[in-house]
């Protein structure tokens, strides 16, 4: 076994309590240890990505117990990409939090940050449905703390709403897992795939119920209509860097659907067939439409960014709902793009709000410090989120549209194109009001520190989008290989269950 596979879970799990127990009164030490741990996570995830791209799925048997009885972590191309994306995003956003002083506005920011990374990385690596639930809870508990970091009545109220929605999701998750176990007798993902494929026709009704419950749970995490209500309020009221990190949390729901519904419930499963594609596609189209309408209708900067995140999830789920290798590859490209672009937008909005002193985007106010620089950054992030050229969002939407040629092309393409236009109109209205309609007045001039580290972090996120555009061909080849590996279920199942077949 390769012990590096469990490192993305163990490293933050060890650093977080160390910060709480030994450094809680020393912010400098917290910053040093937390950033060092995140840098190490970036390096480890890079190594895991290289290993996954040169090997078939690799399995880590916790305690050396063979699957399906023991806990397993599985490293394949998909989990490696998601862990690497998480690590890079976390490092950039964490440096932004330090650069703006957000991490000093409440206690235990860095320990919660590490617990959050532990939960997210664990969710991407686990090969067991119950442990997926466990890691969901770990990341959610940490996110509750981060959500209300810095205090405030509105933030606390949004946090309570966020907790309520996710408690419902967790309860549904337990019911779904209980139903799956009742039918298959296992919660190991590879073993579920084997048992579902061999299920007698008369035992499929409960399985269909369990699979639909699971997709409801993942739809809550992924903010899919009609379960997206929690996201705008939560993201709009979260601290800027926390909302930026949350950009990867909605992708956990998308990841779980891709993983479970290509491995355990693929479209060729007799018990479920194309049921999930039929459910997902209309929901994804409505999600995209609601997100775009929210962008043009929002009167607050943070809420507008949150609705843009909803729209991006709609586009992502359109590609996921095709359940084809081409569609999955397009979904993964758009997933990476939308995570980085969404995080950049939340950070830029945070800087603008801190300088304007208000979240309102419909009222013209005097120019803010660094008005030209922030206007340029906002413009770049807006065209990235809207999917306009020349950044990677345009290529991502082209890939999604190309993957949906087979069925419903007219409706799907129309929704994608019209919502892109609505989204850019919404951002254009906000940009013109906030940056261009502002009139200078000596009495209104207010100094504000440049925050060089924070601005550099935003440039780093936008540079990643430029890199995705320049290297689109190579990235697409890699993601097509990733999608092909996902649909080669036999390799994953053999990697996980080989030891059980050999008698441990």
C-alpha positions in Angstrom: 0.0 0.0 0.0 1.1 3.5 -0.7 0.7 5.5 2.5 0.8 8.9 0.7 -2.8 8.2 -0.3 -4.1 8.9 3.2 -1.8 11.9 3.8 -4.4 14.5 2.6 -6.7 13.3 5.4 -4.1 12.7 8.1 -2.1 15.9 7.6 -4.9 18.4 8.3 -6.3 16.1 10.9 -3.1 16.4 12.9 -2.4 20.1 12.3 -5.9 21.3 13.3 -5.9 20.0 16.9 -2.2 21.1 17.2 -3.2 24.6 16.4 -6.1 24.5 18.9 -4.2 23.0 21.7 -0.8 24.7 21.4 -1.2 27.9 19.4 -4.6 29.3 20.0 -3.2 32.5 21.6 -0.5 33.1 19.0 -1.9 34.1 15.6 1.6 34.2 14.0 2.3 30.6 14.9 -1.2 29.6 13.6 -0.5 31.3 10.3 2.9 29.7 9.9 1.8 26.1 10.7 -1.4 26.3 8.8 0.1 27.7 5.7 3.0 25.2 5.9 0.4 22.4 6.2 -1.5 23.7 3.2 1.7 24.0 1.1 2.6 20.4 2.1 -1.0 19.4 1.0 -0.4 21.1 -2.4 2.9 19.2 -2.9 1.4 15.9 -1.8 -1.7 16.3 -4.0 0.6 17.1 -6.9 2.5 13.8 -6.3 -0.8 11.9 -6.0 -2.0 13.4 -9.3 1.2 12.2 -11.0 0.8 8.7 -9.5 -2.9 8.5 -10.5 -2.1 9.6 -14.1 0.4 6.8 -14.5 -1.3 3.9 -12.6 -4.7 2.2 -12.4 -6.8 3.0 -9.4 -4.8 2.5 -6.2 -6.3 1.5 -2.9 -5.4 2.2 0.7 -6.8 -0.4 3.2 -7.0 1.3 6.6 -5.7 -1.0 9.3 -4.9 -3.4 6.5 -8.5 -4.7 6.6 -9.6 -5.9 3.1 -12.7 -4.4 1.4 -15.7 -4.6 1.7 -15.3 -5.1 5.5 -12.6 -2.5 6.2 -12.4 1.2 5.4 -10.7 2.0 2.0 -9.5 5.1 0.3 -9.2 5.0 -3.5 -6.9 7.1 -5.5 -7.8 7.4 -9.2 -7.6 10.3 -11.7 -10.9 11.8 -10.5 -10.1 11.8 -6.8 -6.5 13.0 -7.5 -7.8 16.0 -9.6 -10.3 17.0 -6.9 -7.8 16.8 -4.1 -5.3 18.8 -6.1 -7.9 21.4 -6.9 -8.9 21.7 -3.3 -5.3 22.1 -2.1 -4.4 24.8 -4.7 -7.7 26.7 -4.0 -7.2 26.4 -0.2 -3.6 27.8 -0.3 -4.5 30.8 -2.4 -7.6 31.7 -0.4 -5.8 31.1 2.9 -3.1 33.6 1.9 -5.9 36.1 0.9 -7.5 35.7 4.4 -4.1 36.4 6.0 -3.5 39.4 3.6 -6.8 41.0 4.5 -6.7 40.1 8.2 -9.9 38.0 8.0 -8.2 35.2 9.9 -7.7 37.6 12.9 -11.4 38.5 13.2 -12.4 35.5 15.2 -10.9 32.5 17.0 -9.9 29.2 15.6 -10.0 30.3 11.9 -6.9 28.2 11.0 -7.9 25.1 12.9 -11.4 25.1 11.3 -9.7 25.7 7.9 -7.6 22.5 8.4 -10.6 20.5 9.6 -12.5 21.7 6.5 -9.7 20.5 4.3 -9.6 17.1 6.1 -13.4 16.6 5.4 -13.2 17.7 1.7 -10.1 15.6 0.9 -11.6 12.6 2.7 -14.9 12.9 0.8 -12.9 12.8 -2.5 -10.7 9.9 -1.5 -13.1 7.5 0.3 -14.3 4.4 -1.4 -17.0 3.7 1.2 -20.5 5.3 1.1 -20.8 5.5 4.9 -17.4 7.2 5.2 -18.6 9.6 2.5 -21.3 10.5 5.0 -18.7 10.9 7.8 -16.5 13.2 5.8 -19.6 15.2 4.8 -20.3 15.8 8.5 -16.7 16.7 9.2 -16.6 19.3 6.5 -20.0 20.6 7.4 -19.2 21.0 11.1 -16.0 22.9 10.1 -18.0 25.0 7.6 -20.5 26.0 10.3 -17.7 27.5 12.3 -16.2 29.2 9.3 -19.6 30.5 8.2 -20.1 32.5 11.4 -16.5 33.6 11.7 -16.3 37.2 12.5 -19.8 37.3 14.0 -22.8 39.5 13.1 -26.5 39.0 13.3 -27.1 38.4 9.5 -24.2 36.0 9.4 -25.5 34.1 12.4 -29.1 33.9 11.0 -27.7 32.6 7.6 -25.6 30.1 9.5 -28.6 28.8 11.3 -30.5 28.4 8.0 -27.4 26.7 6.5 -27.3 24.3 9.5 -31.0 23.5 9.2 -30.8 22.6 5.5 -27.7 20.4 6.0 -29.3 18.6 9.0 -32.1 17.6 6.7 -29.6 16.5 4.1 -27.7 14.4 6.7 -30.9 12.8 7.9 -31.8 11.9 4.3 -28.3 10.6 3.7 -28.7 8.1 6.7 -32.1 6.9 5.4 -30.5 6.4 1.9 -27.5 4.5 3.3 -29.8 2.3 5.5 -31.9 1.5 2.4 -28.9 0.7 0.3 -27.5 -1.6 3.0 -30.9 -3.3 3.4 -30.9 -4.2 -0.3 -27.2 -4.9 -0.9 -25.7 -5.7 2.5 -22.7 -3.5 1.9 -21.7 0.2 1.9 -18.4 -0.2 0.0 -18.9 1.6 -3.3 -17.3 -1.1 -5.4 -19.2 -3.8 -3.6 -22.4 -1.9 -4.1 -21.7 -1.8 -7.8 -21.3 -5.5 -7.9 -24.4 -6.3 -5.8 -26.6 -3.8 -7.7 -25.6 -5.3 -11.1 -26.6 -8.8 -9.8 -29.8 -7.8 -8.1 -32.9 -9.8 -8.8 -35.6 -7.8 -10.6 -38.1 -8.2 -7.7 -35.8 -6.4 -5.3 -35.2 -3.3 -7.2 -38.0 -1.1 -5.9 -36.3 -0.3 -2.5 -33.0 0.2 -4.4 -34.6 2.8 -6.7 -35.9 4.7 -3.6 -32.5 4.6 -2.0 -30.8 5.9 -5.1 -33.3 8.7 -5.5 -32.7 9.6 -1.8 -29.0 9.7 -2.4 -29.3 12.0 -5.4 -31.5 14.3 -3.3 -28.8 14.5 -0.7 -26.1 15.2 -3.3 -28.5 17.8 -5.0 -28.7 19.6 -1.6 -24.9 19.8 -1.5 -24.7 20.8 -5.1 -27.5 23.4 -4.8 -29.6 21.8 -7.6 -33.2 23.0 -8.1 -35.4 22.7 -6.1 -32.9 22.3 -3.2 -30.7 25.4 -4.0 -32.4 27.9 -1.5 -29.7 27.6 1.1 -26.8 28.8 -1.1 -27.5 32.5 -2.0 -28.1 33.5 1.7 -25.3 31.4 3.0 -22.6 32.4 0.5 -23.7 36.1 0.5 -23.3 36.3 4.3 -20.2 34.2 4.7 -16.8 36.0 5.1 -15.3 36.6 1.6 -12.5 34.0 1.9 -14.9 31.4 3.4 -17.3 31.9 0.5 -14.4 31.4 -1.9 -13.4 28.1 -0.2 -17.1 27.1 -0.3 -16.8 27.2 -4.1 -15.3 23.7 -3.8 -18.0 22.5 -1.4 -20.8 22.6 -3.9 -18.5 20.5 -6.1 -18.5 17.8 -3.5 -22.2 17.2 -4.4 -21.3 17.1 -8.1 -18.4 14.8 -7.4 -20.6 12.4 -5.4 -23.1 12.2 -8.2 -20.4 11.5 -10.8 -18.8 8.9 -8.6 -21.9 7.0 -7.4 -23.9 7.2 -10.6 -21.1 6.1 -12.9 -19.9 3.3 -10.6 -22.9 1.9 -8.7 -25.9 3.1 -10.7 -24.7 3.6 -14.3 -27.4 4.2 -17.0 -27.1 0.5 -18.2 -28.2 -0.8 -14.8 -31.5 -2.7 -15.3 -32.9 -1.6 -11.9 -32.6 2.2 -12.6 -31.9 2.7 -16.3 -31.8 6.4 -17.3 -33.9 7.5 -14.4 -31.2 9.8 -12.9 -30.4 11.4 -16.2 -34.1 12.1 -16.8 -34.3 13.7 -13.3 -31.0 15.7 -13.5 -31.2 17.3 -16.9 -34.4 19.4 -16.4 -33.3 20.3 -12.8 -29.9 21.4 -14.2 -31.5 23.6 -16.9 -33.9 25.3 -14.3 -30.9 25.7 -11.9 -29.0 27.6 -14.6 -32.0 29.7 -15.5 -32.6 30.6 -11.8 -29.0 31.4 -11.3 -28.9 33.8 -14.2 -32.1 35.5 -13.3 -30.7 35.9 -9.7 -27.5 37.5 -11.1 -29.5 40.2 -13.0 -32.0 40.7 -10.2 -29.7 40.8 -7.2 -29.2 44.2 -5.5 -26.2 43.1 -3.5 -22.7 42.3 -4.7 -22.2 39.2 -2.6 -25.7 37.9 -3.4 -25.0 38.4 -7.2 -21.8 36.3 -6.8 -23.8 33.6 -5.0 -26.4 33.4 -7.8 -23.5 33.2 -10.3 -22.3 30.1 -8.3 -25.8 28.6 -8.6 -25.8 29.2 -12.4 -22.4 27.5 -12.7 -23.7 24.5 -10.9 -26.6 24.3 -13.4 -24.1 24.3 -16.3 -22.0 21.7 -14.6 -25.0 19.4 -13.9 -26.2 19.7 -17.6 -22.9 18.0 -18.6 -23.1 15.5 -15.7 -26.7 14.5 -16.7 -25.5 13.2 -20.1 -23.7 10.3 -18.3 -21.4 9.8 -21.2 -17.6 9.9 -21.1 -17.6 13.1 -23.3 -20.1 14.8 -21.1 -18.2 13.8 -17.9 -15.0 15.1 -19.3 -16.7 18.4 -20.2 -18.2 18.5 -16.7 -14.8 18.1 -15.1 -13.3 20.9 -17.1 -16.1 23.2 -16.2 -16.0 22.1 -12.6 -12.3 23.2 -12.3 -13.0 26.4 -14.1 -16.1 27.4 -12.2 -14.4 26.6 -8.8 -11.5 28.9 -9.6 -13.6 31.6 -11.2 -16.2 31.6 -8.5 -13.5 31.9 -5.8 -11.9 34.8 -7.6 -15.3 36.6 -7.9 -16.0 36.2 -4.2 -12.6 37.6 -3.2 -13.0 40.6 -5.6 -16.5 41.3 -4.2 -15.0 41.1 -0.7 -12.4 43.7 -1.5 -15.0 46.0 -3.1 -17.4 45.7 -0.2 -14.6 46.4 2.3 -13.8 49.6 0.4 -17.4 50.8 -0.3 -18.6 50.0 3.2 -21.8 48.5 1.7 -22.9 45.4 -0.2 -25.4 47.4 -2.3 -24.7 47.3 -6.0 -27.6 49.5 -7.3 -26.4 52.8 -5.7 -23.6 54.9 -7.2 -21.1 56.0 -4.6 -17.8 57.9 -4.7 -14.9 56.0 -6.3 -13.2 53.5 -4.0 -9.5 53.2 -3.5 -7.8 51.2 -6.3 -11.0 51.7 -8.3 -9.4 51.0 -11.7 -7.6 47.8 -10.5 -10.7 46.4 -8.9 -12.8 47.3 -11.9 -10.4 45.3 -14.2 -10.4 42.3 -11.8 -14.2 42.4 -11.5 -14.5 42.5 -15.3 -12.2 39.5 -15.8 -14.0 37.5 -13.1 -17.4 38.4 -14.6 -16.6 37.3 -18.1 -15.1 34.1 -16.7 -18.3 33.3 -14.7 -20.6 34.2 -17.7 -18.6 32.0 -20.0 -17.5 34.7 -22.4 -14.3 34.6 -24.4 -11.3 34.6 -24.0 -11.2 32.8 -20.6 -11.7 29.1 -19.9 -15.4 29.5 -19.1 -16.0 30.0 -22.8 -14.2 26.8 -23.6 -16.0 25.0 -20.8 -19.4 26.0 -22.1 -18.4 25.0 -25.6 -17.3 21.5 -24.3 -20.7 21.2 -22.5 -22.6 22.2 -25.6 -20.7 19.8 -27.7 -21.4 17.0 -25.3 -25.1 17.6 -25.5 -25.5 17.4 -29.3 -27.1 14.0 -29.1 -30.4 14.9 -27.4 -32.3 18.0 -26.6 -29.7 20.2 -28.3 -32.1 23.0 -29.2 -33.4 23.5 -25.7 -30.1 23.0 -23.9 -28.1 25.2 -26.2 -30.8 27.9 -26.0 -30.8 27.9 -22.2 -27.0 28.0 -22.0 -26.7 30.9 -24.5 -29.6 33.0 -23.2 -28.5 32.6 -19.6 -24.9 33.6 -20.6 -26.3 36.8 -22.1 -28.4 37.5 -19.0 -25.5 36.9 -16.7 -23.1 39.2 -18.5 -25.9 41.9 -18.6 -26.3 41.5 -14.8 -22.6 41.9 -14.2 -22.4 44.7 -16.7 -25.0 46.7 -14.8 -23.3 46.1 -11.5 -19.8 47.1 -12.9 -21.1 50.3 -14.5 -22.9 51.3 -11.2 -20.1 50.4 -8.8 -17.0 51.5 -10.9 -18.0 53.8 -13.7 -20.9 55.9 -12.4 -18.8 56.8 -9.3 -17.9 60.5 -9.2 -14.8 61.7 -7.4 -15.1 64.2 -4.7 -12.2 65.4 -2.4 -14.5 65.3 0.6 -15.4 61.6 -0.1 -11.8 60.4 -0.6 -10.9 57.6 1.8 -7.5 55.9 2.0 -7.3 52.1 2.1 -4.3 49.9 2.3 -3.4 48.3 -1.1 -3.3 44.8 0.5 -0.7 43.5 -1.9 -0.8 39.9 -0.8 -4.6 39.7 -1.2 -4.5 41.3 -4.7 -1.7 38.8 -5.7 -4.0 35.9 -4.6 -6.8 37.2 -6.9 -4.3 37.5 -9.7 -3.1 33.9 -9.0 -6.7 32.6 -9.4 -7.2 34.5 -12.6 -3.8 33.3 -13.8 -5.0 29.7 -13.3 -8.0 30.5 -15.6 -5.6 31.8 -18.2 -3.5 28.7 -17.8 -6.6 26.5 -18.3 -7.3 28.4 -21.5 -3.7 28.1 -22.9 -3.4 24.4 -21.9 -7.0 23.5 -22.8 -5.9 20.8 -25.2 -3.7 19.0 -22.8 -6.2 19.3 -20.0 -9.0 18.0 -22.2 -6.9 15.0 -23.1 -6.2 14.3 -19.4 -9.9 14.7 -18.4 -11.1 12.5 -21.3 -8.7 9.8 -19.9 -10.2 10.5 -16.5 -13.8 10.1 -17.8 -12.8 6.9 -19.6 -11.4 5.5 -16.3 -14.6 6.3 -14.6 -16.7 4.4 -17.1 -14.3 1.4 -16.9 -15.9 0.3 -13.7 -14.1 -3.1 -13.8 -10.7 -1.6 -13.1 -12.0 0.3 -10.0 -13.9 -2.7 -8.7 -11.0 -5.1 -9.2 -8.6 -2.7 -7.5 -10.9 -2.5 -4.4 -12.1 -6.0 -4.1 -9.1 -8.0 -5.5 -7.8 -8.8 -2.0 -11.3 -10.0 -0.9 -11.4 -12.3 -3.9 -8.0 -13.7 -3.0 -9.2 -14.3 0.6 -7.6 -11.2 2.1 
